[in-house]
Amino acid sequence: MRGQSLVYAPAIPVYGDYFNTGNHKYSDDVAAYLIAEHPSGGAAGISVGAFLGYQGGFFGNIFFGQHKLGTVDTFSIYWNRAQSRFDFTVNGVTKSIPYTWADASAAASPVGGIGIRNFVANCQATPTEAAMLATISGVSVSK
């Protein structure tokens, strides 16, 4: 996925399952995630990071720093299969996560997406509300 422009909400993930390591089960799919999230505890900004998911675990955690709320940024995930790595780009800065898994099989569940997630405290004594706004434009997907 390339070129997602985002105005931040509590959590906006860009993700996809790219390949399977050979057992053809969903749990053996390798997924790449690029996430912008508003950390709990009253932090005054958005934390942007990326990682890989495989067999219920997360690997390679990279951090792109804190961004101001309301900022428009450009994200991309590129599977650099020839170099056995994923390249994540935020505002022109690229960081990579290499992998050593076999990547010859298609993903068992070839999904991808852009999501907006809002995590609100689940407290019956003091109910809370949350609102979020995201503008997403210029999305492209290529093989």
Secondary structure, 3 states (H helix, E strand, C coil): CEEEEEECCCEEEEEEEEEECCCCCHHHEEEEEEEEECCCCCCCCEEEEEEEEECCEEEEEEEEEEECCCCEEEEEEEEEHHHCEEEEEECCEEEEEECCCCCCEECCCCCEEECCECCCCCCCCCCCCCCCCCCEECCECCC
